[in-house]
Amino acid sequence: MTRPEAAANAGDEAYQRLRQDLLAGRLLPGQRLVETEIVDALGVGRAVVRAALSRLAHDGLVDKEPNRGARVRMVSEDEAIEITQARAVLEALAARHAAINAGPEDIEVMRDLLAEMRELLSQHDLLAYSECNGRLHQRILTASRHTTAQRLITNLRAQMVRFQYRTILVRGRANGSLAEHTAIVDAIVARDPDKADAEMRNHLAHVADTLVRTRDAASLAGSGAAPAPLGSGTH
């Protein structure tokens, strides 16, 4: 392996490790990313770390400030709503293509994930349910075989780590979520692209609506006004 190839591999590895830490929530929104600490943790040079941080900034995961280094990007609630709305368009496209391209193994995995979600909901384990929900969305994306949608959706989801569990913890949302995911998978299994597209749009519209209402409720609470109950209208 040539030196340029080795440097490129080191850069890719540093980028992927930092990205995974961001996606897993091990690096928190607003947290300062100190180059020297990353150099020590990853065993790479500062130039490699700077290049990795620049790539993460391009992905929208990191903010780089002149003369102040880098921080994990803090996505606002308004931006989270916009990201979810953009995801609705792209994930509907992915669901449409999954209805066309999903293989028997994809279908089996989707059904198994739905069964797992149903069991977790019966146990009131909402955090594990949310994690399983993410795996189902990823499987639908994989089954779509639509590489451009996969890339764009992955980057959008990565910016939503802070909001990963927020909507599922809203009173009444979990049952609606399960029904929506069941309808999406049923449409994919039935090889109905139009239905799969519509059900995914419906699902993510409900997610965006829940984010709007949690934002508004927090705003009302901050102003001293009595917030409306969040459980209504989440299905």
Order of alpha helices (4+ residues) and beta strands (2+ residues): alpha-beta-alpha-alpha-beta-beta-alpha-alpha-alpha-alpha-alpha-alpha
